[in-house]
Amino acid sequence: MHHVVVEQWSRRRSFLHVRDARAKLLVALALLAALATAPASPISAVPFAFLVLTGIAAARLPMASMLRKAAVVLPFSLLFALVEWAAGQPMAGMALLAKSYVSALTVLLLVASTPQPLLLSGMESLGAPRLLVLMAQTLYRYLFVISEQAQHMRLAASCRQGSGARRSRARAFQAAAGALAILFARSYSRAEGIQRAMAARGFTGDFHSLQRRSFNSRDTVFACAGAALAVLAHLVARRP
C-alpha cells in the first residue's frame, strides 16, 4: 500500500507542497532531461542527487523511507546494467543504475509533494493528452479499490485460520495464488459497480478538483530557479 503512504505525504504542508503543480512539473522535467543527457558516468548523477535530497529535506519528507521506496526501480534497471557490463562497459552500467535511481527519486519527490488531483490537472494544463490524464486518474483511484478488497480478504482469512494454525510454504503459496485470482475478480466487480454509480450521477469523463491554485510570482521564481539549478548540475556533471 505504498500509494496510500505517498498520498498521505502529499497532503502535508511545506515550502515545496504549496508550490503550483505546474511549476514542480517543469522543474522535474528539467532535472530528468539534464540527468538523461549527462555523461555516462556514475559520478555525473551526484549533483542531481544532491538537488533531489535537498528537495526532500525542504518538503520535510522522511528521508529513509523515500530512499527505500525509490529503490524499487533497481531490479528493473539492473538487467540493462548487466548487459552493459557484459558488453565491456562497466562504467556505463553503473551510470545507468545511478541515473535510474535518481530519476525514480525525482519522480517520487514530485508525487509525494503534490496531491494527485492537482498533479494530473497540472499535467493537463501543460498539454498532456487528455486521454492519458483520464487513464491515470482512473487507474490511481482503482488502486484504492484493490487495496480495500485485499484488506477485507486478509481479515477474513485471519479470522478463519486462527492464531495458532500453521501451514506449509507450499500450501501458503497455493492459498496466495487462489486469493490473488479472487481479489482481481472481486475488484473487477466492485469497479463495475462504481462505474455504474458514476454514470448514474452524470459522470462525463472529467474529474473536477475542489482545490484551485494560481501560478503566482513565487511559482515563477521557483520554476526558473529549479531549471537553472538543473542546467548547473548538468554543467558540473560534464566537467572532467
N, C-alpha and C positions, 0 to 999 in steps of 0.2 A: 504494500500500500504506500509506495513511495510518493505517488501523485497526491495523496491526501496530506502528507507531511509538507510537500513543496507548496501545496495550496495554502496551508496554514502559514508558511513562511511569507508568502506573497502578500498576506494581509497585515503584515507588520508596518511600523512607521519608522522611516529613516530618511536621510537625505536622498538616497537612491530610490526608495519606494515612491516618493512624492513626485519624482520627475515624470514627465509625459512619456507614454509608452513609445511614441514615435521617435522621440529623442534617444531613448535607450536602444531601440531597434537600429537606428542609424549608427550609433556607436558600436553596437555588437557587430553589425555588418562590416564596418571599417576595420575592427580588430580581426575578424575572421579573414577578410581579404588580405590584410597586411601579413597575417600569420601564414596564410597559404602560399604567398609569394616570397616568403623569407627563404634564405638559403637552406639547403638540405643538411642541416647540422642540428644535433640536439641542443647545442648552446643557443641557437637562434630563438628557441622558444622561451628562454629565460626572461627577457624583458617583457614579453607578453604575459607570462605567468605572474610577474611582479604586479602588473597593472590589474589583472583579474583578482589576485589576492588582496590588493588594496581596495578594490570594489567590494569584495566580500566583507572586509572589515568595515567599510563605510556603510554597508547595508545592515550591519550588526547581525549577520547570519552565522550559525555555528560552523566554524572553520573545518573541524574534523569531519563532521557529517557531510559537508559539501565535497570535501576531497574524496571521501569514501564513495559517495554516490556517483561522482564523475568517473570513477574507475570502472564503471560498468561497460565502457566502450573498449577497454583494453583487450579483452578476449577476442573481439572482432578485428581490431587493428593488428593484433599480434600475428595473425596468419599472413597478412600482407608484409609485415615487418620480417617474418621468417623467409618469405620469398625474396625480399631484397637482400637479406643476409646470405641466402644460398646463391644469389647471383653475383656475389663478391662485393656487395656494397653494404657493409655492416653499419656505417655511419648514416646512410640513408634510411635503413630500417629503424635505427634508434630515433632518428629525426621524425619518422612517421609516427612512432609511438608517442613521442613528446608532443608533437603538434596535435594529434588526435585527442590526447588527454586535455591539453589546454583549451582546445576548441570546445570539447564537451563541458569543461568547467565554465567557459564563457556563456554557453547556451543555458546551462543550469543557473548561473547567476541572473541571467535575463528573466528566466521563468520564475525563479524564486523571489524576485523583487518586483514582479508585475502581475497583478491578478489576471487570470486567463481571459475574461471578457474584454478587459482593456487592451491586453496584448494582441488579441485577434482583431479587435476593432482598429488598433493602430496599424496592423499589417494591411488591412483592407484600405485604410486611408492612404497608405504609401503605394498602393497599386497592386497588391497581391490579388490573384484571381479569386473572385467571389466564391466560386465552387470549391476551391481549395480551402478557403477560410471556413465555409459551411461544413465541410467534411471534418476539419479539425475540431470545430466546436462540437459536432455530434459525437465523434469518437471520444473526446475528452469527457463528455457527460456520461457516456455509457460505461466508462471505466468505473464510475461510482456504482452503476447498476450491478456490474460484475462483482465488485467488492462487497456490496450488500448481500448478494446471493451467497458468496463464499463464506461470509461471516455466519449467515443463518445455517448453512450446511455444516460448518465446523462446530457450531454449538450443538446442533442435533446429533452429530457423530459422537461428540464428547459425552452427551447425556446417555446415549445408547451403549457406549463402550464401557464407561465406568472408569474410575481412577486406578483400580488395581489390575485391569486387564492388560495383557502383553501380547503383541503379535510379532511374528517373524518379519524379517525385512521383505521377503517375497510377498507375503500377504499384505503388508503395508503398501507395497508398490502396486499390487493389483487393486487395492481399495482406492488408492490415489488416482489411478488411471480411470476407474469407473466414476469416481467423484468428479473428475475433470469433464468427462462427457456429460454427466448430469448437470454440471454447473453451466456449461455453454447452452444446453437445451433450455434450462430454466431462465437463463439470462436472455436468450432469444425471445422466449415467450413474454418475459417481462418487458423487453424493449418494444415488442409489438403492441402491448397494452399502453405503454407510454406514448407511442406514435399515434395510436388512435385517439388517446386523450388530447394530445396536442392538436390533432386535426379537428377534433370536435370544438376546441376552443379558438379556432380560427388561425392556427399557425400557418404562415405563408412562406416560411423559409428564412426569415430574418430573426436573428437573436438581438434583442434590444437590451442595452446595459443601462442601469439606473445611474451609473457613475459617469459623469461627463467632465473632462478636463480640457483646458485650453492650452495651446502651445505658447507659453509666455516667454519673456526675455531670459529667465533663468534656464529654461529648457534649451533655448537657442545657444546660450553660452556653454551649457553642458555638452550639447551635441558637437559644437565646434571644438571645444577643448578635448573631448574624447577622440574625435577624428584626428586632431593634431597629435595627441599622445600616441595613437596607433601608428601614424606616419613616423614619429620619432622613434618608436620601438622598432619599426622596420629598418630605419637607418642605422640604429645601434646594432641590430642583428646582422646587417650586411658588412659591418666593419670587420676587417681581418683580425 
